[in-house]
């Protein structure tokens, strides 16, 4: 009886954590920058630096720094764009202006409080 109760309680607890991670959150892109994400060498052995976009997505409590996984020709997302996102391990999937994006979360920080 106790074992069945404990297993049921553990299953419910695990399910609540899984469901909590899938709930969309809202945030705003507060900055954009281009960062180095490797280089490419052509057949003449000339090296070209590749740039990826990095954004800061701010929620009520956290700033997430997210970056493209590899260089691509995606359009820039304007600053002050509202996004709805989900986190899955180290990836952030979000929608902005009707398009879906997936970025790598490279860091996160608590939003500072203003001092009087």
Secondary structure, 3 states (H helix, E strand, C coil): CHHHHHHHHHHHHHHHHHHHHHCCEEEEEEEEEEEEEEEEECCCCCEEEEEEEEEEEECCCEEEEEECCCCCCCCCCCCCCEEEEEEECCEEEEEECCEEEEEEEEEEEECCCCCC
